[in-house]
Amino acid sequence: MAPTPPRRRRRSWFALAHTFDGGCSAFGDFVDDTPAEKVPTSGCPAGGTKDTCPRDPGFHPIHNFMDYSYDQCYTELTQGQAERAHDYWLAFRA
């Protein structure tokens, strides 16, 4: 099952882009430590080795809250995403 609408809204509330934004471009989600991803993940792929940007380091961040995996797959943000969300919270929400 895809992420529920409230979960999607929370992502935007913290100024985080989807991991697949920008595809394989250098900008992606504007966070340097997020692996490039050309298309969103569908489902919860076994093995975690899906890679639509083979020229870039890393596999799809299928466990990342900013991808479109199933809810039960989500377990993490990158350190850079966590820092961006924290900084945004302090600047605009706190």
DOPABA-86959 format. One record per residue (C-alpha): residue number from 1; x, y, z. Coordinates in Angstrom, 2 decimals, decimal comma, always signed. Example, Ala and Ser with C-alpha at 12.3 -4.5 7.8 and 13.67 -1.06 7.14 Angstrom:
# residues 2
<atom><pos>1</pos><u>+12,30</u><v>-4,50</v><w>+7,80</w></atom>
<atom><pos>2</pos><u>+13,67</u><v>-1,06</v><w>+7,14</w></atom>
END
This chain:
# residues 94
<atom><pos>1</pos><u>+0,00</u><v>+0,00</v><w>+0,00</w></atom>
<atom><pos>2</pos><u>+1,32</u><v>+3,46</v><w>-0,91</w></atom>
<atom><pos>3</pos><u>+1,91</u><v>+6,10</v><w>+1,79</w></atom>
<atom><pos>4</pos><u>-1,22</u><v>+7,59</v><w>+3,27</w></atom>
<atom><pos>5</pos><u>-2,00</u><v>+11,25</v><w>+2,44</w></atom>
<atom><pos>6</pos><u>-1,30</u><v>+12,52</v><w>+5,99</w></atom>
<atom><pos>7</pos><u>+2,18</u><v>+10,98</v><w>+5,86</w></atom>
<atom><pos>8</pos><u>+2,84</u><v>+12,69</v><w>+2,53</w></atom>
<atom><pos>9</pos><u>+1,76</u><v>+16,03</v><w>+4,00</w></atom>
<atom><pos>10</pos><u>+4,14</u><v>+15,60</v><w>+6,93</w></atom>
<atom><pos>11</pos><u>+7,01</u><v>+15,20</v><w>+4,49</w></atom>
<atom><pos>12</pos><u>+6,20</u><v>+18,52</v><w>+2,85</w></atom>
<atom><pos>13</pos><u>+5,79</u><v>+20,14</v><w>+6,25</w></atom>
<atom><pos>14</pos><u>+9,48</u><v>+19,46</v><w>+6,93</w></atom>
<atom><pos>15</pos><u>+10,59</u><v>+20,80</v><w>+3,49</w></atom>
<atom><pos>16</pos><u>+11,81</u><v>+17,44</v><w>+2,28</w></atom>
<atom><pos>17</pos><u>+11,60</u><v>+16,50</v><w>-1,39</w></atom>
<atom><pos>18</pos><u>+10,95</u><v>+13,01</v><w>-2,67</w></atom>
<atom><pos>19</pos><u>+14,06</u><v>+10,89</v><w>-3,23</w></atom>
<atom><pos>20</pos><u>+13,20</u><v>+10,57</v><w>-6,92</w></atom>
<atom><pos>21</pos><u>+12,75</u><v>+14,31</v><w>-7,55</w></atom>
<atom><pos>22</pos><u>+15,14</u><v>+15,31</v><w>-10,32</w></atom>
<atom><pos>23</pos><u>+15,64</u><v>+11,70</v><w>-11,38</w></atom>
<atom><pos>24</pos><u>+19,31</u><v>+10,92</v><w>-11,98</w></atom>
<atom><pos>25</pos><u>+20,28</u><v>+14,61</v><w>-12,09</w></atom>
<atom><pos>26</pos><u>+22,93</u><v>+16,06</v><w>-9,84</w></atom>
<atom><pos>27</pos><u>+20,28</u><v>+17,85</v><w>-7,77</w></atom>
<atom><pos>28</pos><u>+17,90</u><v>+15,02</v><w>-6,87</w></atom>
<atom><pos>29</pos><u>+16,17</u><v>+15,88</v><w>-3,60</w></atom>
<atom><pos>30</pos><u>+18,74</u><v>+18,64</v><w>-2,88</w></atom>
<atom><pos>31</pos><u>+20,32</u><v>+16,55</v><w>-0,10</w></atom>
<atom><pos>32</pos><u>+23,84</u><v>+15,34</v><w>-0,92</w></atom>
<atom><pos>33</pos><u>+23,72</u><v>+11,98</v><w>+0,85</w></atom>
<atom><pos>34</pos><u>+20,53</u><v>+10,67</v><w>-0,80</w></atom>
<atom><pos>35</pos><u>+21,24</u><v>+8,13</v><w>-3,57</w></atom>
<atom><pos>36</pos><u>+19,96</u><v>+9,14</v><w>-7,02</w></atom>
<atom><pos>37</pos><u>+16,69</u><v>+7,53</v><w>-8,07</w></atom>
<atom><pos>38</pos><u>+15,08</u><v>+7,92</v><w>-11,51</w></atom>
<atom><pos>39</pos><u>+11,61</u><v>+6,67</v><w>-10,56</w></atom>
<atom><pos>40</pos><u>+9,80</u><v>+6,03</v><w>-7,27</w></atom>
<atom><pos>41</pos><u>+9,88</u><v>+2,57</v><w>-5,78</w></atom>
<atom><pos>42</pos><u>+6,74</u><v>+0,50</v><w>-6,12</w></atom>
<atom><pos>43</pos><u>+6,09</u><v>-2,00</v><w>-3,38</w></atom>
<atom><pos>44</pos><u>+8,80</u><v>-3,23</v><w>-1,06</w></atom>
<atom><pos>45</pos><u>+11,48</u><v>-4,87</v><w>-3,24</w></atom>
<atom><pos>46</pos><u>+13,42</u><v>-7,71</v><w>-1,68</w></atom>
<atom><pos>47</pos><u>+17,17</u><v>-7,37</v><w>-1,45</w></atom>
<atom><pos>48</pos><u>+17,26</u><v>-3,57</v><w>-1,61</w></atom>
<atom><pos>49</pos><u>+19,33</u><v>-3,48</v><w>-4,78</w></atom>
<atom><pos>50</pos><u>+17,00</u><v>-1,66</v><w>-7,19</w></atom>
<atom><pos>51</pos><u>+19,08</u><v>+0,86</v><w>-9,16</w></atom>
<atom><pos>52</pos><u>+17,74</u><v>+3,07</v><w>-11,95</w></atom>
<atom><pos>53</pos><u>+20,77</u><v>+5,39</v><w>-11,85</w></atom>
<atom><pos>54</pos><u>+23,64</u><v>+2,91</v><w>-12,30</w></atom>
<atom><pos>55</pos><u>+26,19</u><v>+5,68</v><w>-13,02</w></atom>
<atom><pos>56</pos><u>+25,58</u><v>+7,16</v><w>-9,57</w></atom>
<atom><pos>57</pos><u>+26,65</u><v>+5,59</v><w>-6,26</w></atom>
<atom><pos>58</pos><u>+24,19</u><v>+3,68</v><w>-4,14</w></atom>
<atom><pos>59</pos><u>+20,98</u><v>+1,77</v><w>-4,65</w></atom>
<atom><pos>60</pos><u>+17,44</u><v>+3,11</v><w>-4,44</w></atom>
<atom><pos>61</pos><u>+16,65</u><v>+4,33</v><w>-0,93</w></atom>
<atom><pos>62</pos><u>+13,68</u><v>+1,95</v><w>-0,70</w></atom>
<atom><pos>63</pos><u>+13,52</u><v>+2,27</v><w>+3,10</w></atom>
<atom><pos>64</pos><u>+13,56</u><v>+6,07</v><w>+2,99</w></atom>
<atom><pos>65</pos><u>+10,43</u><v>+7,88</v><w>+4,18</w></atom>
<atom><pos>66</pos><u>+10,68</u><v>+10,15</v><w>+1,12</w></atom>
<atom><pos>67</pos><u>+10,33</u><v>+7,34</v><w>-1,45</w></atom>
<atom><pos>68</pos><u>+7,02</u><v>+5,73</v><w>-2,51</w></atom>
<atom><pos>69</pos><u>+7,62</u><v>+2,24</v><w>-1,10</w></atom>
<atom><pos>70</pos><u>+4,94</u><v>+0,61</v><w>+1,00</w></atom>
<atom><pos>71</pos><u>+4,49</u><v>+2,03</v><w>+4,49</w></atom>
<atom><pos>72</pos><u>+5,93</u><v>-1,10</v><w>+6,14</w></atom>
<atom><pos>73</pos><u>+9,22</u><v>-0,54</v><w>+4,25</w></atom>
<atom><pos>74</pos><u>+9,91</u><v>+2,90</v><w>+5,70</w></atom>
<atom><pos>75</pos><u>+12,57</u><v>+2,95</v><w>+8,39</w></atom>
<atom><pos>76</pos><u>+14,90</u><v>+5,87</v><w>+7,73</w></atom>
<atom><pos>77</pos><u>+15,91</u><v>+9,26</v><w>+6,49</w></atom>
<atom><pos>78</pos><u>+19,47</u><v>+10,04</v><w>+5,47</w></atom>
<atom><pos>79</pos><u>+21,53</u><v>+12,09</v><w>+7,91</w></atom>
<atom><pos>80</pos><u>+21,31</u><v>+15,02</v><w>+5,48</w></atom>
<atom><pos>81</pos><u>+17,51</u><v>+14,76</v><w>+5,29</w></atom>
<atom><pos>82</pos><u>+17,25</u><v>+14,67</v><w>+9,09</w></atom>
<atom><pos>83</pos><u>+19,46</u><v>+17,74</v><w>+9,36</w></atom>
<atom><pos>84</pos><u>+17,45</u><v>+19,59</v><w>+6,70</w></atom>
<atom><pos>85</pos><u>+14,17</u><v>+18,79</v><w>+8,48</w></atom>
<atom><pos>86</pos><u>+15,62</u><v>+19,87</v><w>+11,83</w></atom>
<atom><pos>87</pos><u>+16,97</u><v>+23,13</v><w>+10,42</w></atom>
<atom><pos>88</pos><u>+13,66</u><v>+23,87</v><w>+8,70</w></atom>
<atom><pos>89</pos><u>+11,78</u><v>+23,17</v><w>+11,93</w></atom>
<atom><pos>90</pos><u>+13,99</u><v>+25,57</v><w>+13,88</w></atom>
<atom><pos>91</pos><u>+13,77</u><v>+28,30</v><w>+11,22</w></atom>
<atom><pos>92</pos><u>+10,07</u><v>+28,17</v><w>+10,43</w></atom>
<atom><pos>93</pos><u>+8,09</u><v>+25,98</v><w>+12,83</w></atom>
<atom><pos>94</pos><u>+9,57</u><v>+26,31</v><w>+16,31</w></atom>
END
